[in-house]
Each structure stands twice: as structure tokens, then as C-alpha cells.
Amino acid sequence: MIAWILYGQKEAEYNKRYIEMYQEEGRKFDITFELIIVEKLDFGIRNNEWYIEYQDEPIKLPSFAINRVIYPLLTKHLECMRIPVFNSSKVARICNDKASTYQEIASLGIDIVDTTFCKQGNLSEKLSRRTEKTVVKTVDGHGGQQVFLVDPCNAVEVEEVVRNTYYQDTVLQPLVGKEHKDLRVYVIGNTIITAILRKAKEGFKSNFSLGGDVCVYELSKEEREIVHMIVDLFRPDMVGIDFIIGDNGELIFNEVEDVVGARMLYQCTDINLVKLYIEHILNHL
């Protein structure tokens, strides 16, 4: 069985070992994982039909694809060509847009940070009506990138964040969680794999890739129920569901990571996430 694992060029270089893990584990299931660099793909409509080529040549289509790049259009295109993609285009479309994610999650009645949606070009005006420190996030930011803490009364800070986000939609939120802790819950299908607690060493971002401290966290029965509500809403294949830890220890929903990183999971546990994911995919197929 041939399968694709989709990466951007830069991300593929950074995640070389992770790709090798898929290839090594795949052989145990008689699956050959081919690395596909999305920048080398051409796809669209030709002669009234969907087409896809690789390095300007026709390519044999896979039995399925694992998408490790934020590109919902590509995911949908492969689905149109009847190629199962993990995660689905629905998950990719919603969960890679923070505003859309918050809109969906609000239907569940769980705690979410108060959020204002801001169209590109309007951030300066939105901030001018605030006095408290505000977290500004681009709707498509990933891995702690394009997240800013800005004092609306500081003209220099406002100018910088407006300049860095001018051509993007954003969301505005108050700064919550004085201890700057958050929780990532790894989910495959409808199964909670583990939860990792992250704490910022400095600043307000706790991302492991940015230097945050990490450890395994045991979810309570009530916290597991919250996670399962989100899982039932999106029906993902593999995601990370992120929560901020509030001042009273409560979980406040933050975001769903579609292309979820696994470095901190491997640092804290001996869980074979790749094996579990392949098993899930094969059961789904």
C-alpha cells in the first residue's frame, strides 16, 4: 500500500526524523510512505476534471494521505479525487482558523476566552477602544507564532503589532491565566492519548517549541468529558486540543491544532503516537 505524507519543504527538513518514524513504522504494516513536498505539486482542474501532478509529471495516487501542512484547499482537492486524507478538509478548514474554531466551540457551552474578531486592516481601530493589555492572534497562526501581547496605550507596541498583522484577520483576547500554564490533550479518533502540561519559562507563551517546561498531566473525569465534547463536535483523526489553565485551575478552551506537533509528547512519554495513528487510519479505511 502506498501512502503520502504531505509536508512543506521547510517543515520537512525540520521534521526529518518524524517522517522517518512514519516510514519505519509503516513498513510493519506493509505501507510505503512517500514524502510529498507540497511546493512541488501542481493541482487544479483540467479538461473539466480534477488533476494533480508532482514535479511536472503524472504521479500514481495513494491509498490515503496524511496531511502535515496547513493547506485546506489541497486536502479538499485530494478528497474530490477520492483519496482519504487525515485530517479531513473539514477539520483543516475550521481548526486552522481560530475565529471559525471559536464560533463552533461556543455551541458547546464550555469556557472560552472572551474573543473579538477583527477583519484585516481594522486592528488599530479595535485597539484604540481598549485600555487593558490585549492578546492579538492571527487567525491562522501556528505553534505560538503570530501571537502578540500589546498594551493599547503604548503607541509603539500598537504600531508594531499592526504592521506585523496588517494583511491578516485577527482575534483579540484579554490576557488570562496568571501562571501562564496551558494544557495540550492529544487525541486520536475518539480516544484521549495523553495530556501534557506546559508552563512558560518567560513571557506569556508556553509552547514547547518556544522553551516552555512540560510534564504529563492526569485529566479529571470532568476534564475528559470536556475533551470528548470537542471531539464529538469535530470528529478529528489526530489533533491536539489546547486549553489555558485559569487562575482557579479551570480549563479554558484555547484552540485545536490540526497539524499537531509531538516533540513534547515523546519527551515526556514512551507512547508510540505514529503506530497508534497508523492503526487508527487502517481501522478507518
N, C-alpha and C positions, 0 to 999 in steps of 0.2 A: 504494500500500500504506500502510495506517495502522498505526502502532506507538505503544505507550505507553512513556513514560519515567516511572517512579514515584519520587516524592520526598515527603518530609515538608515541611511549609510552611517551617519554619526552614531546613532544608537546601537547599531550592530557591532561597531568597533568597541564600544563601551561595555556591551553585554556579551562579548565573545564566549566567555565561559558558560553563561546561562544557555546560549544557543547550543553549545557542545553537550550540555546536560540533556537537552531535548533529543539531540541526535543519538547520544549513547543510550538513553532510556528507551527511545523509540525502537531501536534495534531489538530490544527484548520483546516487543510487541509486533515485530515484523513490519515496522513503519519506517520509511525513509523520509526524514525531514529535510527538505530543501530550503535553504535560506534564500528568500526573495527580497531584494533591495527595492523599495517602492519607487525610488527615483529612477530606476531602470525600467519601470513598467510603462507601457502605453495602453490606455484603455478608453473605450468610448463606444460610439455607435458607427457601424459601417455597413452599408447595404441593408439598412433597416434592421440590423441585429447588433446585439452586444458583442464586443470583441475585446481581447486582451492579448498583448504581446510583451515579450521580455527581451531587452537589448535588441529591439527592432526585428525580432524573429518570433514566429509562432511558438507556443510553448504548450506542452502537454498539461492538461488541467489536473489538479489534485483531487483526492477523495475528500479532503477537507483542508481548511486553513486556520492557523492560529494567528490572530492579528495582534502584533506588538507595536503598533504605530497608531497615532490618533489621526484617523482618516476615514470618517463615517461614509463618505462617498464611495471609497474603494470597497469597503465592507458590503455596502448595498449592491454595488456592481457585481461582485462575486456571487452574492445571493441571487441576483437576477439570472446569473448563469448556472444556477442550481448547485453552487458549491457551498456546503455548510461552513459557516465562519464562526469562530469562538473568540470573543463575544459577538453577539448578534449586532446588526446595524441599529436596532432599536436601543440597545444598551449603549452603544458607541455614540449615537446621536444625542441622547439625553444626558448621559453621565459625563460627557466631555464638555458640557455647557452647564456651569454652576447655576445659572438662573433657571434653566429648564429643570434641573435636578431639584432645586428648592420648591418650584411650583408643584412638582409631582409629590414630593415628600410631605408637603403641607396637608395633603389629603389624609395622612395617617394620624394626625393629632399628637405627634411626638415633639419633643423640644427641638427647636431650630433657633439659631441666632437670628435676631431681627435683621432683615435684609432689605435694602433698597436697590432696585435695578436701575442701571444708568446706561443710556444709549451713548455710543461713541461720540465724542465731541462735547458732551454735556457735563463732564466731571467737574470742571471748575465751578460751574454754576451750582451744582449739587453741594459741593464742599463749602461754598460761600454761606450756606444756610446752616452750617454746623459749627459747634464750638468745642466739642469733645474730640479726643483722638479717635481716628476712624481707620479701620482696616479696609483697604481697597484691593480688590482682586479682579484680574481679568477673567472673563467667564470661561476661557479655555486654557488657563494656566495649569501647569502640571508639575508635581514634585516640589512644591514650595516656591516655584518661580512665578514672577509677576504677581507677587503679594507684597503690599506695602502698608506700613503703619505711618499715618500722616497726621500732623497737627494742623487742623484747618486754619488756625490763627497764625501759622508760620508760612509766610508767602513763598519762601524759598522751597520748603518741602512740597507745598501745593504745586508750584511750578514744575518741580522735578517729576512728581508722580503723574501730572497731566501730560507732560512731554513723553513719558515712558509708556503711556496707555492711550494716547490720543486717538489712534485709529482702531481701538478695540472697545467692545462693550465691557462694562464692569459691574461689580456688585459692591455695595458699601455696607459695612457692618460695624457695630461697636466692638471694642476690644473686651473679650470675656475670658474668664479663667485666669485668675491672678498668678497661678503657679506655672502657667504656660505648659500644661500637660495635654496630650491627646492620646487617643486610642485608635489603633488600626485593627479591624477584625477581618481576617482572611476567610473568604467563603468560596467554596466550590459547589456549584449546583445549589441545593438547599441545605448543605452541610457546613457548619461552622468548623473551620480547621483549627484556628487558634487566634488569640488576640495578643497584640504587642503594645505595651505602654511606652510612649515616647515623652521625653522631657527636654525642653530647650536648655542648652548649656548657657547660652546668652541670647539676648533679644527675645522675640516672641514666637519664632518659628521653631517647631520641634522636629522637623523632618530629619530622619536618619542620614540622608544624603547631605544634609547641611550641618551635621555634627551633633545631633541630638542623642541623648542617652536612651537606651532601650532595654526592656525586660518583658518577660511573659506576664500576662495578666489573666486572672481567672474571672470569667464573666459570671455574674449572678443570674439566677433564674429570670428575674425581671429584665435584665440587660439582654439576655439571649432572646427573650420574647420581642424586644425592640428590633434586634437584628433580623429576626425572622419576618417581621412585618415588612421591612425594607426588601428583603429577599423575595417575598411573595409579590411585592409590587413590581419589581424589575425583572425577576426570573433570569438572573445572570448565569454565566458559566463559571467564570472566576473573576472576582473583584476584591478590592479592599474597601471596606466601609469605615470611614473615619469619623470619629467623634471628638469634640473638645470636652475636657473634664472641667465641669463648672466649679464654682467656689465651694459648693456643698457636696462635691464628689459625684454629682449627677452627670449623665451622658447627654451632651447637646450635639445633635447631628451637624456634621460639617460638610462632607462630600462623599461621593463614590468614585473610587479610582478604577477606571476601565482597564487601562494598561498598568496594572499594579506591579510595583517593584517587590522583590523578595529578599533583598540582601539582609535586612534586619531579621527576617524570619529564620534564615539559615544561620545567622549569628547566634540567635537565642535558642534554637531548637534543632533536633535532628530529623524533622519532618521532611519527607521527600515530596515536595509540592509538585514537582514535574510529573512524577509517577502517578500521583493522585489525580492530576488534571488529565493525563492521557487516559486513565481508566474511566474518568467521567465522560470524556469525549466518545470513547468507544461504546460505552453504555448508551449514550445518547444516539449515536449513529445506528 
